[in-house]
Amino acid sequence: MSSPVFHGLTGVGLAYVLAGDARLPLSASLRKAAPLLLAGAILACLPDVDYLPGLTRGALNTAHQQITHSLAWIGLVTAGLWMLGRAWKPERVGWHAALFLVVMLGSHLGIDLITQDHLALYGIPLGAPFSWHVVHGPVSWMPSWSKSSLADLWNARNLTSFGIELGAGSLLAAGCVSVKRGWTRRKATV
């Protein structure tokens, strides 16, 4: 599965598409959107909270790719965060916020479906807790990480995966910014 590098950069790009103000100059737009870009990065990584039990046991994959990698979990977390936002600032948290949450959290599952998987369950249980049938993507575009333990994260093979994720994630984020800015300018001229 992908690391927080690719998940986070994807979240930044998608957050800009959904919430960036492309009418402003790029630097001003990025500054204004910075809190939402950070939120997008964090939300896109959130399903990997299931690594935490593995940290205490010394085996990172102990609880990975289980309930937090399901559509039900995405729905429940979206609803919970959206309701908290509505209680905190109802004038700012509307249906666009719910869409933002679904896209950011859901992007994690989409990325994991196109990433190589070398550990059992070999896929993600999208239907959990109703069905534990694991789903695989049709292709694996991203390399997998060796991550059985924290020590594995520093092996040389992971440097290649890190480089690929950093490059692909940066291109994806830049592409999202470019598409949003081009689409906004084209829309304004019509």
N, C-alpha and C positions, 0 to 999 in steps of 0.2 A: 504494500500500500504506500501511497505517497506520504511525504513528510509535511510538517507545517509550512515549509518553504513554498511548495507549489499550492497547497490549499490556501495559504495566506495571500499570496500574490493574486490568485484567482479571485478571492474575496475582495481585494482592493480594486481590481479591474471591474468586476460586476457591480460593486458599490458605486463606482464612478458613473457607470452607465445608468444606474437607477437614481442616483441622487446628486451627481455632479452638476454644477452650473456652467455649462459650456459657453454661455454668452460672455463670460468674463475672460480676461487673458488667462492663459494656462496656469501661471504661477499663482495668481489670485484665486482661481477656481480650485486648485489643489489645496491651498491654504484654507479656504472656506469649507471644503469638503473633508478636511483631515480627520475630524472626529468620526464621520461616517465611514471613511476609508479604514480607519483603525477598527471600528466596530465590524465592518465587513470581513476584515482579516481574522478577527477573533471568532466571529460566528462561523466562518468557513472551517475553522479548526475545531470547533466545539464538539463534534461527535467523537473526536479522539480523546475525550475526557476518560474514556474507558481504559486508557493506559495507566491511570493512577493506581488501581489495585495492583497492577503488575510491578509498579515501583517499589511497593512495600515487600513484595515477594522476591524481587530480584529477577523476575521473568516478565518483561514488558508485555508480552502477548497473552498473558493469563486471561484477561477478560476482553481482549480486543475483537472488534468486528462482531459484536453481538447486538444487544437491543439498541444501542446508540447509533447503529448503522441501519435503522429501519425507518420506514415511512411513518409509522405510528409515533416513534420518538420525535421525529422532525415535526409532526403535527402537534404533539403535546408541548414541546418546547416552544414552538412558534406561538401557540395559544397562551401559554404561561407568560412568556416575555411580552407579548402584545398586551395582555391584560395588566401587567405591571406598568407598562408604558402608559396605558390609558389612565390608570389610577394616578400616575405621577404627573403627566402633562397631557391631559385629554385633548387639548387644542392642537397638539403637535403630532400625536400618534393616532393616525387614521388607518384606512385600508392600505395605503401605500406602505406603511410600516409593516403590515402583515405580509405583503408581497416581498418586501425587502428581506424579512426574516426567512421566509420560505426559500427564496432564491439563494441566500447566503448559506443556510444550513443544508439545503438540498444539493448545492454545488459539491459539497464534500462527498456525497454518495456517488454523484456522477463521475467525479475524478477517481474515486476508488474502483469504479467499474472499469475504467480504462487503464488501470495500473496492474502490472504483473503481481501475482499473488503466489508466494511459495510456502505459505503456512496453512494448515488446516484451519479452517473451514473451506478454504479455496473459493472465496466469493463473499458476498454480503447477504444477510437475511432480510431482504427488503420488507417481507410480510410479517416479521416478528412483531408481537408475540403470538400472532394467529397462525403463522406458518414459519417453520424454521428452515424451509427450503432455501438454499443459497443460490444467488443469482450471479452470473459471470457476465462481463461485457463481451461483445463480439470480437473485440481486438484489444490488445494490450499495448498502448502507446508509450506508457511511462514505465521506467524500470522500478523494480522493487528494492527496498532497503533491507539490509541484514540488521535485525533489531531484536534479537532474542533477549539481550541484556543491554544495559547501558554501555558496557565495554565494547559491544559490537558496533555501536554507532561510529566509532573512530577507525574502523577498518578501511583499507584503501578502496575497496569496491564501492563503499558508500560515497567516496569523494566524486566518483563518476556520476552516481545518481544525484548527488547534490548539485553538481554542475549542470546536468541536464534539466533538473527541476528549476534551478535559478534562471537559466537561459529561457526555457519554455514559459515559465511563469512571468518573467519580465516582458517577454514578447506578447504574451496574452494580455497582461495588464496594460501595456502600451497600446496594443490593438484596440482594447475596449475604450481607452481614452480617445484614441483617434477616431473610432467609429462614432462615439457620442458627439465629439466636436464637429465632425463632418456632417452628421445627421442634423444636428442643431442648426448649423449654418445653412444647410440646404433647406430646412424647414422654414427658417426666417426669411429666405429670399423668395419663397413661393407666394 
